[in-house]
Amino acid sequence: MSAIALKRFVISNILTLYYGFITLFGLAIAYLKNPFKNPWELKLVLVPPANLTDPKYGVHKYVKANNIKFHYVESGDPSKPLMLFLHGFPEFWYSWRHQIVEFNKDYWCVAVDMRGFGDSERPEGVSSYKMELLVEDVHDLLQKLGRKKCILVAHDWGGIIATKFRDVHPEALEALILLGTTSVEAWTQEVWENPDQRKKSWYIFFYRLPMLPELIVQMNDLQMFDILFKHKNTTVKDSDIECYKYWFRKQYALTPPINYYRANFQVTSPEKYKNENIPMLIANGEHDPFIGQNLLKRVKNEYKYIETMLVENCYHFLQQESPEKINTIIKDFLTKHNM
């Protein structure tokens, strides 16, 4: 291990323990204020919210790919170009509801629950969520859907996986559209060279801890979802948040998604440069609390053919917060490239 890697390894562990201590201290204060309240009591809901079964979003199906059973929602004509959607954390197929309705007239839209999320299979163990497995999930899923290529639209963790998919399987892409995300390489470089990004990424260090992250997310009936989704300039409704809580209230529903962070944390990352001519767009929110604006500049150094965009008055969950604006961005990009 190089001196730089060793230094980052030590710092990352210190930060992980620091954020863990701060969290435990906060829990202790909350307990002292109300010792009779159980913050981990979850509201039991047996019937899925109506939005999750609304036929306007498409048909629910299952397929086995890369030895995992995946749930997905499809809408549109299967003879048309495939538009495949990859969600982020903490989400599932429902995060693409506005895009499915918008694009199913011209594309075959498929929104998948990634492994460990929603109604897809949840393999045990941190190693089951390594990046190479996540990439091959997408590749095998594409083949199981009977396609050699797709337009890949991805957000957050889905975007991180999508950039790696583009590196490994460029021949499988017609175009790549990324929202609120970056690449592993760009993030790793930025988080260690930019203190502001390191501060924004505090939760990534925290999620390395065992058990404690799950307990924090569970608190107060998954209040985290209200905090993440409810702010000014958003179209996300309480009924939408209930859809998320329905799935993440389920037993063992939190550990697999958090394992994405545990399995893929790294202190060094090689620089890369890809020059395949694949239309590629990254659009991040101007007010994203997790992704600094400098990441757009950094990721441009990795790809010869790439367009970047800072979306005004948007936060992290762009496609849900401002669906009309994001749909227009996607539509304009595809029109520009005759797709």
C-alpha positions as CSV (number, residue, x, y, z in Angstrom):
1,M,0.0,0.0,0.0
2,S,1.4,3.4,-1.0
3,A,1.8,6.2,1.5
4,I,-1.1,8.1,0.0
5,A,-3.4,5.0,0.2
6,L,-2.3,4.3,3.7
7,K,-3.0,7.9,4.8
8,R,-6.5,7.8,3.2
9,F,-7.2,4.5,4.7
10,V,-6.4,5.9,8.2
11,I,-8.5,9.0,7.6
12,S,-11.4,7.1,6.2
13,N,-11.5,4.9,9.3
14,I,-11.2,7.9,11.6
15,L,-14.1,9.6,9.8
16,T,-16.2,6.5,9.9
17,L,-15.7,6.2,13.7
18,Y,-16.3,9.9,14.1
19,Y,-19.6,9.9,12.3
20,G,-20.6,6.8,14.2
21,F,-19.8,8.5,17.6
22,I,-21.7,11.6,16.6
23,T,-24.7,9.4,15.7
24,L,-24.6,7.5,19.0
25,F,-24.3,10.7,20.9
26,G,-27.4,12.0,19.2
27,L,-29.3,8.8,19.9
28,A,-28.4,9.1,23.6
29,I,-29.7,12.7,23.8
30,A,-32.9,11.6,22.0
31,Y,-33.4,8.8,24.5
32,L,-32.8,11.0,27.5
33,K,-35.4,13.5,26.2
34,N,-38.0,10.7,25.7
35,P,-37.0,7.4,27.3
36,F,-40.4,5.8,26.8
37,K,-40.5,6.3,23.1
38,N,-39.4,3.4,20.7
39,P,-37.9,5.2,17.7
40,W,-37.7,1.9,15.8
41,E,-41.4,1.1,15.9
42,L,-42.5,0.8,12.2
43,K,-46.0,1.3,10.9
44,L,-47.1,-2.1,9.5
45,V,-48.6,-1.9,6.0
46,L,-49.6,-5.1,4.3
47,V,-51.3,-3.7,1.2
48,P,-49.2,-1.9,-1.3
49,P,-50.1,1.8,-1.9
50,A,-52.4,2.2,-4.9
51,N,-49.7,4.1,-6.9
52,L,-47.5,0.9,-7.0
53,T,-50.1,-1.0,-8.8
54,D,-51.4,1.7,-11.0
55,P,-51.6,0.3,-14.6
56,K,-50.6,3.6,-16.1
57,Y,-47.0,2.8,-15.1
58,G,-46.9,-0.5,-16.9
59,V,-46.8,-4.2,-16.3
60,H,-44.9,-5.9,-13.4
61,K,-42.7,-8.7,-14.5
62,Y,-39.8,-10.9,-13.2
63,V,-36.7,-12.2,-14.9
64,K,-33.6,-14.1,-13.8
65,A,-30.4,-12.5,-14.8
66,N,-26.8,-13.1,-13.5
67,N,-28.3,-15.7,-11.1
68,I,-30.6,-13.1,-9.4
69,K,-34.4,-12.7,-9.7
70,F,-35.2,-9.2,-10.8
71,H,-38.5,-7.4,-10.7
72,Y,-39.1,-4.7,-13.3
73,V,-42.0,-2.6,-14.7
74,E,-42.3,-2.4,-18.5
75,S,-44.4,0.0,-20.6
76,G,-44.6,0.7,-24.3
77,D,-44.1,-1.3,-27.5
78,P,-41.3,-4.0,-27.2
79,S,-40.5,-3.5,-30.9
80,K,-39.3,0.1,-30.2
81,P,-35.9,1.1,-28.9
82,L,-35.3,0.0,-25.3
83,M,-35.0,2.7,-22.6
84,L,-33.6,1.0,-19.5
85,F,-33.8,2.8,-16.2
86,L,-31.5,2.2,-13.2
87,H,-32.5,3.8,-9.9
88,G,-30.3,4.9,-7.0
89,F,-30.4,4.8,-3.2
90,P,-32.8,4.7,-1.4
91,E,-35.2,4.1,-4.3
92,F,-36.6,1.4,-6.6
93,W,-38.4,1.3,-10.0
94,Y,-41.0,3.9,-8.8
95,S,-38.5,6.7,-9.0
96,W,-38.9,6.6,-12.8
97,R,-42.7,6.9,-12.8
98,H,-42.8,10.3,-14.5
99,Q,-40.3,9.2,-17.2
100,I,-42.2,5.9,-17.9
101,V,-45.4,7.8,-18.7
102,E,-43.6,10.4,-20.8
103,F,-41.4,8.1,-22.9
104,N,-43.5,4.9,-23.3
105,K,-45.0,6.3,-26.5
106,D,-41.7,6.3,-28.4
107,Y,-39.6,3.7,-26.5
108,W,-40.0,0.4,-24.7
109,C,-39.5,1.5,-21.1
110,V,-38.1,-0.9,-18.5
111,A,-37.5,0.3,-15.0
112,V,-35.8,-2.4,-12.9
113,D,-35.4,-2.9,-9.1
114,M,-31.7,-3.3,-8.7
115,R,-30.4,-6.3,-6.7
116,G,-31.3,-5.9,-3.1
117,F,-34.0,-3.3,-3.7
118,G,-37.8,-3.4,-3.9
119,D,-39.1,-6.8,-5.1
120,S,-35.9,-8.0,-6.6
121,E,-33.9,-10.7,-4.9
122,R,-31.7,-9.8,-1.9
123,P,-28.6,-11.9,-1.8
124,E,-26.8,-12.0,1.6
125,G,-23.4,-10.7,2.3
126,V,-21.5,-7.5,1.5
127,S,-19.5,-9.2,-1.3
128,S,-22.8,-9.8,-3.2
129,Y,-22.9,-6.1,-4.0
130,K,-19.5,-5.6,-5.6
131,M,-19.3,-3.4,-8.6
132,E,-18.4,-6.1,-11.1
133,L,-21.6,-8.0,-10.1
134,L,-23.8,-4.9,-10.4
135,V,-22.4,-4.2,-13.9
136,E,-23.0,-7.8,-15.0
137,D,-26.5,-7.6,-13.7
138,V,-27.3,-4.9,-16.2
139,H,-25.5,-6.7,-19.0
140,D,-27.2,-10.0,-18.4
141,L,-30.6,-8.3,-17.9
142,L,-30.2,-6.6,-21.3
143,Q,-29.6,-10.0,-22.9
144,K,-32.5,-11.6,-21.1
145,L,-34.7,-8.8,-22.4
146,G,-33.6,-9.9,-25.9
147,R,-31.7,-6.8,-26.7
148,K,-28.1,-6.1,-27.7
149,K,-28.3,-2.3,-27.1
150,C,-30.3,0.2,-25.0
151,I,-30.6,3.8,-24.1
152,L,-29.5,3.7,-20.4
153,V,-31.0,6.3,-18.1
154,A,-29.7,6.2,-14.5
155,H,-29.6,8.1,-11.2
156,D,-27.4,8.2,-8.2
157,W,-26.0,4.6,-7.6
158,G,-27.6,3.6,-10.8
159,G,-25.5,6.2,-12.5
160,I,-22.3,5.0,-10.9
161,I,-23.0,1.5,-12.1
162,A,-24.0,2.9,-15.6
163,T,-20.6,4.7,-16.0
164,K,-18.8,1.5,-15.2
165,F,-21.1,-0.4,-17.5
166,R,-20.2,2.1,-20.2
167,D,-16.5,1.4,-19.6
168,V,-16.9,-2.3,-19.7
169,H,-19.6,-2.8,-22.3
170,P,-19.6,0.3,-24.6
171,E,-21.0,-1.8,-27.5
172,A,-24.2,-2.3,-25.5
173,L,-25.1,1.4,-25.4
174,E,-27.0,3.6,-27.8
175,A,-26.7,6.5,-25.4
176,L,-26.1,7.1,-21.7
177,I,-28.1,9.7,-19.7
178,L,-27.1,10.2,-16.1
179,L,-28.8,12.3,-13.3
180,G,-27.5,13.3,-9.9
181,T,-24.4,11.1,-10.1
182,T,-20.8,10.7,-11.2
183,S,-18.3,7.9,-11.8
184,V,-16.5,6.0,-9.1
185,E,-13.2,7.4,-10.3
186,A,-14.3,11.0,-10.3
187,W,-15.9,10.7,-6.8
188,T,-12.8,9.0,-5.3
189,Q,-10.5,11.7,-6.6
190,E,-12.8,14.5,-5.7
191,V,-13.6,13.3,-2.1
192,W,-9.9,13.1,-1.3
193,E,-8.8,16.3,-3.0
194,N,-11.8,18.5,-2.2
195,P,-12.7,19.0,1.5
196,D,-16.2,20.3,0.5
197,Q,-17.0,17.1,-1.3
198,R,-15.7,15.0,1.6
199,K,-18.0,16.9,3.9
200,K,-21.0,16.3,1.5
201,S,-20.1,12.6,1.4
202,W,-20.1,12.1,5.2
203,Y,-22.9,9.4,4.9
204,I,-20.7,7.3,2.7
205,F,-18.1,7.0,5.5
206,F,-20.9,6.4,8.0
207,Y,-22.5,3.6,6.0
208,R,-19.4,1.5,6.3
209,L,-20.4,0.8,9.9
210,P,-22.3,-2.4,10.8
211,M,-25.9,-2.2,11.9
212,L,-25.9,1.4,13.0
213,P,-26.8,2.9,9.6
214,E,-29.8,0.6,9.3
215,L,-31.0,1.7,12.7
216,I,-30.7,5.3,11.9
217,V,-32.6,5.0,8.6
218,Q,-35.4,3.1,10.4
219,M,-35.9,5.7,13.0
220,N,-39.3,7.4,13.5
221,D,-40.9,5.2,10.8
222,L,-38.3,6.0,8.1
223,Q,-38.4,9.7,8.7
224,M,-35.3,10.0,6.5
225,F,-37.6,9.7,3.4
226,D,-39.6,12.7,4.4
227,I,-36.3,14.7,4.9
228,L,-34.9,13.6,1.6
229,F,-37.9,14.1,-0.6
230,K,-39.9,17.0,1.0
231,H,-38.4,20.4,0.3
232,K,-39.2,23.4,-1.8
233,N,-39.4,23.0,-5.6
234,T,-40.4,19.4,-5.5
235,T,-43.4,17.6,-6.9
236,V,-43.0,14.5,-4.6
237,K,-46.1,13.9,-2.6
238,D,-46.8,12.2,0.7
239,S,-48.4,9.4,-1.3
240,D,-45.1,8.9,-3.2
241,I,-43.1,8.8,0.1
242,E,-45.5,6.1,1.4
243,C,-44.6,4.0,-1.6
244,Y,-40.9,4.1,-0.5
245,K,-41.7,3.4,3.1
246,Y,-43.9,0.4,2.1
247,W,-40.8,-1.4,0.7
248,F,-38.2,-0.2,3.1
249,R,-40.2,-1.1,6.1
250,K,-39.9,-4.7,5.2
251,Q,-37.6,-6.9,7.2
252,Y,-34.0,-6.9,5.9
253,A,-34.9,-4.3,3.3
254,L,-32.2,-1.9,4.4
255,T,-29.0,-3.9,4.7
256,P,-28.7,-4.9,1.0
257,P,-28.9,-1.3,-0.3
258,I,-26.5,-0.1,2.3
259,N,-24.2,-2.9,1.3
260,Y,-23.6,-1.1,-2.0
261,Y,-21.6,1.4,0.0
262,R,-19.8,-1.2,2.2
263,A,-18.8,-3.3,-0.8
264,N,-17.5,-0.6,-3.0
265,F,-15.7,2.0,-0.8
266,Q,-12.2,2.6,-1.9
267,V,-9.4,5.0,-1.1
268,T,-7.7,5.1,-4.5
269,S,-8.9,4.9,-8.0
270,P,-6.9,4.8,-11.3
271,E,-7.5,7.7,-13.7
272,K,-9.1,6.7,-17.0
273,Y,-9.8,8.2,-20.4
274,K,-12.5,6.7,-22.7
275,N,-12.8,7.9,-26.3
276,E,-15.6,5.7,-27.7
277,N,-18.2,7.8,-29.4
278,I,-21.2,7.1,-27.3
279,P,-23.6,10.0,-26.7
280,M,-23.3,10.7,-22.9
281,L,-25.0,13.3,-20.7
282,I,-24.6,14.0,-17.0
283,A,-27.1,16.4,-15.5
284,N,-26.7,17.3,-11.8
285,G,-28.8,19.5,-9.6
286,E,-27.6,23.0,-8.8
287,H,-28.5,22.5,-5.1
288,D,-27.6,18.9,-4.8
289,P,-26.6,18.4,-1.1
290,F,-24.5,15.3,-1.8
291,I,-22.7,16.0,-5.1
292,G,-20.5,19.1,-5.6
293,Q,-20.6,21.0,-8.8
294,N,-16.8,20.4,-9.4
295,L,-17.6,16.7,-10.1
296,L,-19.0,17.7,-13.5
297,K,-15.6,19.2,-14.4
298,R,-13.7,16.2,-13.1
299,V,-15.8,13.6,-14.9
300,K,-15.3,15.5,-18.2
301,N,-11.6,14.5,-18.0
302,E,-12.6,10.8,-18.2
303,Y,-14.6,10.8,-21.4
304,K,-13.9,12.3,-24.8
305,Y,-17.6,12.4,-25.8
306,I,-19.6,13.8,-22.9
307,E,-22.0,16.6,-22.2
308,T,-22.5,18.0,-18.7
309,M,-25.3,20.2,-17.4
310,L,-26.1,21.9,-14.1
311,V,-29.8,22.0,-13.7
312,E,-31.0,25.2,-12.0
313,N,-33.2,25.0,-8.9
314,C,-32.9,21.2,-8.6
315,Y,-31.6,19.1,-5.8
316,H,-30.6,15.4,-5.8
317,F,-33.7,13.5,-6.9
318,L,-34.1,15.4,-10.1
319,Q,-36.4,13.1,-12.1
320,Q,-38.9,13.1,-9.3
321,E,-38.6,16.7,-8.0
322,S,-38.8,18.4,-11.4
323,P,-40.1,15.8,-13.9
324,E,-41.1,18.2,-16.6
325,K,-37.7,19.9,-16.7
326,I,-35.8,16.6,-16.6
327,N,-38.1,15.0,-19.3
328,T,-37.4,17.9,-21.6
329,I,-33.6,17.6,-21.0
330,I,-33.8,13.9,-21.9
331,K,-36.0,14.5,-24.9
332,D,-33.7,17.3,-26.2
333,F,-30.6,15.1,-25.8
334,L,-32.2,12.2,-27.7
335,T,-33.5,14.5,-30.4
336,K,-30.1,16.0,-30.8
337,H,-28.6,12.5,-31.4
338,N,-31.5,11.3,-33.6
339,M,-32.8,8.7,-31.3
